[in-house]
Amino acid sequence: MKSITSKEVTIEWIPDKNNKEPLYKQIVRFISTKIASGDWVIGSKLPSQRKLAEIFGVNRSTIMMAMEELSSYGILEGNAGKGTRVASNTWSLLMSAAPPDWGSYLTSGSFKANVPTIQIINKLEFEENFIRLGTGELAPELFPKEMMREIFMRLPERIPSLNYLGSLGLLELREILSERLKKQGIQASPSSILITSGSLQALQLISVCMLPSGSTVYTEAPSYLKSLQVFQSAGMKLKGLPMDSEGLCHWHMAAQSHHASNSKGLTKEKNSLLYTIPTFHNPTGAVMSTQRRKELFRFCNNQRLPIIEDNAYGELWFEEEPPKPLKTMDENGMILYLGTVSKTIAPGLRIGWLVGPESVVERLGDVKMQMDYGASSVSQWALYELFSTENYDIYLQQLRKKLKMRRDHALHALDLYFKDIATWNVPKGSFYIWLKLHRNISTDDLFYAARKEKLLLNPGSVYDFEKNHALRLSYAYAKEEEIEYGLKKLSNIIRSNSFINASHSRPNGSK
């Protein structure tokens, strides 16, 4: 069976020049082993011979000898203009039983792979010596170790057992969340709250059990949702809507719909909904004004268009509290509201919550039980303990001050190194600065050039529906001195135009 995959392989190995075995033989053994083990599937593309010579640190003649030997075995095949690809599992047939052609399986599943840039980011975030200028999580030094230590010391006496919890999650946690939400103006009974393994799982639950294939999901452009594949994997269409200084321009939904019927608005497109981050939008940091929130809610209410409101960053304000969530206006159960502690404490707790009509929550809870039989019991009990005291709110006050200091430091560095080549927002909370470069350059090319210099970026292309020249910068993770050093180095890369040649090192499929 011939695989249809054409992804370029990743190589993280070099031959041992102190080994008596000839270098080309070591390369033959390495490549044949990767193919025999199923790591490199049939159809996988190898880098060019020139690039292989750079990766392995050998002469091109050594690469040619290795390629000729592998081609003679029938393992590799080269086509003019198409490069060299894995042709068969011949080597494994000689050595042992052949593994299945995993490539044909990998391309058959319904869940789409991340775009190559996201895959690289997810991998390099765990590599040492990289300065992470776009990472969307708190720095390890901001983790409240003492507060969490005290909580976990109390847990053995408080937890009756670590058995499975109910389909909606720990009742005690849902009760205390109900009280906290009430202080924000959101009326939510414990039975209308579902505890999830982070906000992302809530989106996945919605995608698999509430919307049929072909549905339309409207969202801001750019949007965090565009960097995910959760809705696209379920066969849904994402449609980006413009933003202005007050937030999402909802009136563009009527222009995009094929069902606009009259001057009063649009007839709701079948099986569509809106996903929005009105407070400290990811990636731009924008805050939707109170007036725009009212207009948006009125528009969606009139059109009977359901809303998913993601409020992951709402508690991370600096100078003043942001406007109340959209959910505070909801009297008809048309908004599914998402919250989490992944951004305020740590993503490793894997705890988020969804607020919605009881019928929806029950349905999602049933599907969640089929997926994982409930979020971590330990994390749910720990969060209940945390919310039971004033410690969490005291911690938030301290965290806001620390993040504001980091923001100010990042803004100062941008003033030093980017004033003449970019513009940026001044965030009023959260993690992110949306940096728009003046120069007509590819931020994807810049991503690979920065990678060579051990700088890890989040290019705007992974969030937007159209080409842009923006970067999502984060001041929440890297140390202040790392941010200044990294931004200075990034500025030098841009000014030197060295990023133009970076496309040579891109993986296949990165455009």
C-alpha positions in Angstrom: 0.0 0.0 0.0 1.5 3.3 -1.0 1.3 6.1 1.6 0.2 9.6 0.6 2.3 11.3 3.3 5.0 13.7 2.1 6.2 15.3 5.3 9.9 16.0 5.5 11.6 13.9 8.1 13.2 15.4 11.2 16.8 14.5 11.9 18.5 14.9 15.3 21.6 12.7 15.0 25.1 13.0 13.7 27.6 10.3 12.9 30.4 9.6 15.4 33.7 10.7 13.7 35.7 8.8 16.3 34.0 5.5 15.3 36.1 3.2 13.1 33.0 2.5 11.0 33.0 4.7 7.8 30.8 7.7 8.1 28.7 6.8 5.1 28.0 3.4 6.6 26.9 5.0 9.9 24.5 7.2 7.9 23.2 4.1 6.0 22.6 2.3 9.3 20.8 5.4 10.8 18.5 5.9 7.9 17.7 2.2 7.5 16.9 1.9 11.2 14.5 4.9 11.1 12.7 3.3 8.2 12.7 -0.2 9.6 11.3 1.0 12.9 8.4 2.8 11.2 9.6 6.2 12.4 10.0 7.3 8.8 7.0 6.2 6.8 6.8 5.4 3.1 6.6 8.6 1.2 8.5 10.7 3.7 10.8 13.2 2.1 14.5 13.6 3.0 16.3 16.9 3.0 18.4 17.8 0.0 21.9 16.3 -0.2 23.4 19.7 0.6 21.2 20.0 3.7 22.0 16.4 4.8 25.7 17.2 4.6 25.2 20.2 6.8 23.1 18.3 9.3 25.5 15.3 9.5 28.6 17.5 9.4 30.1 15.6 6.5 31.2 16.1 2.9 28.6 15.9 0.2 30.5 13.0 -1.4 29.8 11.0 1.8 26.1 11.7 1.5 26.1 10.6 -2.2 27.7 7.3 -1.2 25.1 6.7 1.5 22.2 7.6 -0.8 23.5 5.4 -3.6 23.7 2.4 -1.3 20.2 3.0 0.2 18.8 3.5 -3.3 20.4 0.2 -4.4 18.4 -1.6 -1.7 15.2 0.0 -2.9 14.7 1.8 0.3 15.0 5.3 -1.2 14.0 6.7 -4.6 14.8 10.0 -6.1 12.7 12.0 -8.6 13.9 15.0 -10.5 12.4 18.1 -8.9 10.7 16.1 -6.1 13.7 15.2 -4.0 14.4 11.8 -2.3 11.7 9.9 -0.6 11.3 6.7 1.4 10.3 4.1 -1.1 9.8 0.8 0.9 10.5 -1.2 4.0 13.0 -3.4 2.1 15.6 -3.1 4.8 13.3 -4.3 7.5 12.3 -7.3 5.3 16.0 -8.2 5.2 16.6 -7.8 8.9 13.3 -8.8 10.6 9.5 -8.8 10.2 8.3 -5.6 8.5 6.3 -3.1 10.5 3.0 -1.9 9.2 2.9 1.1 6.9 2.0 3.5 9.6 1.9 6.4 7.1 -1.4 5.1 5.7 -2.8 5.0 9.2 -1.5 8.4 10.2 -3.2 10.1 7.3 -6.6 8.3 7.8 -7.6 9.7 11.1 -10.1 12.5 11.4 -8.0 14.7 13.8 -5.8 17.0 11.8 -2.2 17.5 12.6 -0.9 20.9 13.8 0.7 23.1 11.2 4.5 22.5 11.1 5.3 25.8 12.9 3.1 24.9 15.8 4.6 21.4 15.9 8.1 23.0 16.1 7.0 25.4 18.8 5.5 22.6 20.9 8.8 20.6 20.6 11.3 23.4 21.2 9.5 24.7 24.3 11.0 21.7 26.0 14.5 22.3 24.7 17.1 24.0 26.8 18.9 27.2 25.9 16.0 28.7 23.9 14.6 32.1 24.8 10.8 31.7 24.6 9.5 35.1 23.5 6.0 33.9 22.7 5.1 31.3 25.3 1.6 31.5 26.7 2.3 30.3 30.3 3.7 31.7 33.5 7.4 31.5 34.3 8.4 28.8 36.8 9.5 31.5 39.2 6.0 32.9 39.3 4.5 29.7 40.4 3.2 30.1 44.0 5.2 27.3 45.6 4.5 28.1 49.2 0.8 28.5 48.7 0.5 25.3 46.8 2.7 23.4 49.3 0.4 24.3 52.1 -2.6 23.2 50.1 -1.2 19.9 49.2 -0.1 19.3 52.8 -3.7 19.7 53.9 -5.1 17.5 51.2 -4.6 14.0 52.8 -6.9 15.1 55.7 -9.5 16.7 53.4 -9.8 14.1 50.6 -12.1 11.2 51.4 -10.8 9.2 48.5 -9.4 9.5 45.0 -12.1 7.5 43.3 -13.9 8.7 40.2 -16.0 11.9 40.6 -19.4 12.6 39.1 -19.8 13.4 35.4 -19.8 17.2 36.1 -16.8 17.1 38.4 -16.3 17.6 42.2 -19.5 19.0 43.7 -17.7 21.1 46.3 -15.6 22.7 43.6 -18.6 23.5 41.5 -20.4 25.0 44.5 -17.5 27.3 45.3 -17.1 28.3 41.6 -20.8 29.2 41.6 -20.1 31.6 44.4 -17.1 33.1 42.7 -18.9 33.5 39.4 -21.8 35.3 41.2 -19.3 38.0 42.4 -18.5 38.6 38.7 -22.2 38.9 37.9 -22.7 35.4 36.4 -25.6 33.4 37.8 -24.6 29.8 37.6 -25.8 27.0 39.8 -23.4 24.0 40.5 -25.5 21.9 38.1 -24.8 24.3 35.3 -21.0 24.0 35.7 -18.8 21.3 34.1 -15.2 20.8 35.3 -13.0 20.1 32.4 -9.3 19.2 31.9 -8.5 22.7 30.9 -10.4 25.1 28.5 -9.1 23.3 25.5 -11.0 20.1 26.4 -14.2 22.1 26.7 -13.7 23.2 23.0 -13.1 19.6 22.0 -16.2 18.5 23.8 -18.3 21.1 22.0 -16.7 20.2 18.6 -17.5 16.5 18.9 -21.0 16.5 20.3 -22.8 19.8 19.5 -22.0 20.8 15.9 -22.3 18.6 12.8 -19.7 18.6 10.1 -20.0 21.6 7.8 -20.9 24.0 10.7 -19.5 27.5 10.8 -17.5 28.9 13.7 -17.0 32.7 13.6 -14.1 34.1 15.5 -11.9 37.2 15.7 -9.1 37.5 13.1 -6.5 36.9 14.3 -7.6 34.3 16.9 -6.1 31.8 19.2 -8.7 29.4 17.8 -7.0 29.6 14.4 -3.8 28.0 15.9 -5.8 24.9 16.9 -7.3 22.1 14.8 -10.0 21.1 17.1 -13.0 22.4 15.1 -11.4 21.9 11.7 -10.8 18.2 12.6 -14.5 17.9 13.2 -15.2 19.2 9.7 -16.2 22.7 10.6 -15.3 26.0 8.9 -13.6 28.8 10.7 -14.5 32.4 9.5 -12.4 35.3 10.8 -14.0 38.6 11.6 -12.1 41.9 11.7 -11.4 43.8 14.9 -11.1 47.5 15.7 -10.1 49.4 18.8 -13.3 48.4 20.6 -13.1 44.7 19.7 -14.8 42.3 17.4 -16.7 43.9 14.4 -19.8 41.6 14.6 -21.6 43.3 11.7 -19.2 41.5 9.3 -21.0 38.3 10.1 -23.9 39.4 7.9 -21.6 40.2 5.1 -20.0 36.8 5.3 -23.2 34.8 5.5 -24.7 33.4 2.4 -28.1 33.7 4.1 -28.4 37.5 4.5 -32.1 38.1 3.9 -32.9 41.8 4.6 -31.7 45.1 6.0 -32.6 44.0 9.5 -29.7 41.5 9.7 -28.9 38.0 8.7 -30.9 34.9 8.9 -28.8 32.7 11.1 -26.6 30.4 9.2 -27.5 26.8 10.1 -25.4 25.3 12.8 -23.2 28.3 13.3 -21.8 29.9 16.5 -19.3 32.5 17.6 -16.1 31.9 19.6 -14.7 35.1 21.1 -12.1 36.2 23.7 -13.5 39.7 24.6 -11.2 40.2 27.6 -7.4 40.3 26.9 -7.8 38.7 23.5 -5.3 36.1 22.5 -3.1 37.0 20.6 -3.6 40.8 20.4 -4.3 41.6 24.0 -7.3 43.7 23.0 -10.2 44.4 25.4 -13.7 44.7 24.0 -15.5 47.8 25.2 -18.6 47.7 27.3 -20.7 49.3 24.5 -19.4 46.8 21.9 -20.2 43.9 24.3 -23.8 45.1 24.5 -24.1 45.5 20.8 -22.5 42.1 20.1 -24.8 40.4 22.6 -27.9 42.1 21.2 -26.9 41.1 17.7 -26.3 37.4 18.6 -29.4 37.3 20.7 -31.5 38.6 17.8 -30.0 36.1 15.4 -30.2 33.3 17.9 -26.4 32.8 17.4 -24.8 30.8 20.3 -21.6 32.2 21.8 -18.6 30.5 23.3 -16.9 33.1 25.6 -13.4 32.3 26.6 -12.3 34.2 29.7 -8.9 32.5 30.4 -7.2 35.9 31.1 -10.0 37.9 32.7 -8.5 38.0 36.2 -5.1 39.2 35.0 -5.8 43.0 34.7 -3.3 45.6 35.7 -4.5 49.2 36.3 -8.3 48.6 36.2 -10.8 45.8 36.0 -12.1 45.0 32.5 -15.7 45.2 31.6 -18.0 42.4 32.8 -18.1 39.2 30.8 -20.7 38.8 28.1 -22.2 36.0 30.2 -23.5 38.5 32.7 -26.1 39.6 30.1 -27.2 36.1 29.3 -30.7 35.3 30.6 -31.6 32.7 27.8 -28.6 30.3 28.1 -27.2 31.3 24.7 -23.6 31.7 26.0 -21.2 28.9 27.0 -18.6 30.5 29.3 -15.1 29.0 29.7 -12.8 29.7 32.6 -9.5 28.1 33.8 -6.6 28.4 36.2 -4.1 27.4 33.5 -3.1 31.1 33.0 -3.4 32.3 36.6 -1.6 29.4 38.4 -0.3 26.7 36.1 -1.5 24.7 33.1 -0.2 21.5 34.7 -3.2 21.4 37.1 -5.4 20.7 34.0 -8.5 22.3 35.4 -11.0 24.5 33.6 -14.8 24.9 33.7 -17.6 25.4 31.3 -20.8 27.2 32.3 -24.0 26.8 30.3 -27.6 25.5 30.3 -28.0 22.3 32.4 -29.0 20.3 29.3 -25.8 21.3 27.5 -23.6 20.7 30.5 -25.1 17.2 31.1 -24.6 16.3 27.5 -21.0 17.5 27.5 -20.4 15.8 30.9 -21.6 12.5 29.4 -19.2 12.8 26.5 -16.3 13.7 28.9 -16.9 10.6 30.9 -16.4 8.6 27.7 -13.1 10.4 27.0 -11.3 10.4 30.3 -13.8 9.6 33.1 -13.2 13.0 34.7 -10.5 15.6 35.3 -7.8 15.0 38.0 -9.4 14.4 41.4 -6.3 15.7 43.2 -6.3 18.9 41.2 -10.0 19.5 41.8 -9.7 19.0 45.5 -6.6 21.3 45.5 -8.5 24.0 43.7 -11.4 23.7 46.0 -9.0 24.2 49.0 -7.5 27.2 47.2 -10.8 28.9 46.5 -12.0 28.2 50.1 -9.7 30.9 51.5 -8.6 34.4 50.5 -5.2 33.1 49.5 -6.0 32.9 45.8 -7.2 36.5 45.6 -4.2 37.7 47.5 -1.9 35.8 45.2 -3.7 37.3 42.2 -3.0 40.8 43.4 0.7 40.0 43.7 0.8 38.2 40.3 -0.8 41.3 38.6 2.0 43.5 40.0 4.7 41.1 38.8 3.2 40.8 35.3 2.8 44.6 35.0 6.5 45.0 35.9 7.4 42.4 33.2 5.1 44.2 30.7 6.8 47.5 31.4 10.3 46.0 31.0 9.2 44.5 27.7 7.8 47.8 26.5 11.0 49.5 27.4 13.0 47.0 25.4 10.7 47.5 22.4 11.3 51.2 22.6 15.0 50.6 22.5 15.1 48.2 19.6 11.9 48.3 17.6 10.7 51.9 17.6 11.6 52.5 14.0 10.6 49.1 12.6 7.4 48.1 14.3 4.3 49.2 16.2 2.7 47.5 19.2 -0.1 47.7 21.7 0.2 48.5 25.4 -1.7 45.6 27.0 -3.9 46.4 30.1 -3.5 42.9 31.3 -2.7 39.3 30.4 0.5 38.0 28.8 0.8 39.4 25.3 2.1 42.2 23.1 1.0 42.2 19.5 4.0 43.4 17.5 3.4 44.6 14.0 6.5 44.9 11.9 6.8 47.7 9.4 8.9 45.8 7.0 7.2 43.6 4.4 8.8 40.4 5.6 7.6 36.9 6.2 7.3 36.2 9.9 7.5 32.5 9.0 11.0 33.1 7.5 11.8 35.2 10.6 10.7 32.3 12.8 13.3 29.9 11.3 16.0 32.5 11.3 15.4 33.2 15.0 15.3 29.5 15.7 18.9 29.3 14.5 19.8 31.9 17.1 18.0 30.0 19.9 15.0 32.4 19.9 11.6 30.8 19.9 8.9 33.0 18.3 5.1 32.8 17.8 4.6 34.2 14.3 1.3 35.9 13.7 0.6 33.6 10.7 -0.5 30.8 13.0 -3.3 32.9 14.4 -4.6 34.8 11.4 -6.7 33.9 8.3 -4.6 36.2 6.0 -0.9 37.0 5.6 0.4 39.4 8.3 3.7 40.7 9.6 3.0 40.3 13.3 4.5 38.4 16.2 2.8 37.5 19.5 5.3 38.5 22.2 4.9 37.2 25.8 6.4 38.8 28.8 5.0 36.1 31.2 7.6 33.4 30.7 11.1 34.5 29.8 13.2 36.3 32.4 13.4 40.1 32.0 17.0 40.0 31.0 16.2 37.3 28.5 13.4 39.4 27.0 15.7 42.4 26.5 18.5 40.2 25.1 16.1 38.3 22.8 14.4 41.4 21.5 17.8 43.1 20.8 19.0 40.0 18.9 15.7 39.7 17.0 16.0 43.4 16.0 19.5 42.7 14.6 18.2 39.7 12.6 15.5 41.8 11.0 17.8 44.7 10.2 20.5 42.4 8.7 17.9 40.6 6.5 19.6 37.3 7.5 16.1 35.7 7.8 15.7 35.7 4.0 17.9 32.6 3.7 16.2 30.8 6.6 13.7 29.2 4.3 16.3 26.8 3.2 16.0 25.1 6.6 12.3 24.9 6.7 10.6 21.5 7.0 8.6 20.4 4.0 5.1 21.9 4.0 6.0 25.1 5.9 5.0 28.0 3.8 
